[in-house]
Amino acid sequence: MRLRVEFTTEPFDLDEAPAHAVVARRVIESAELDAVDVGPFGNTAEGSADAVLTAVDALLRQTLESGATRVSLQVNVVDEEGGR
């Protein structure tokens, strides 16, 4: 099974990336995921169910420890061709 995760961390800071946003980027980019897209207002990644769930666990733990006050995420099952 493949999963797609979309997430944001808060609070936002438009002038400088907060520590929790930097941590989120590091966690997602270092995970064994495909099609990673990290941006200022939302982030998306896809991969196997195990890889996505492992990354989500690390993402939640590490961003909250780094000052995030809210993490919004959505996880969707995607077909093997990469569509919904």
Steps between C-alpha positions, in 0.01 A plus 500: 500500500616852417413802708515876443545731797429873487594708802566844644653609828416813695555770608588658167772758457522661158834669570703201616436126512429399860698216656207258473472567124871435451466176697196396293695552178795299632279212615312474171803545276699236690217244502475226241218675314423575135375821343586731790378858452587740783368854482428798725126431537472125461699186455426175321675165478415152379640159567428156631266481797786404733720786382225761526382385843857493630559850365172630649597364843839672483344816358248532784747424776780722373298802388308515827829475691630786283222743583211419269169579668293333230565239234228447243525194283303290263589150388347351185530159342616532139496239230823341382511726191522804729144629456216518748 
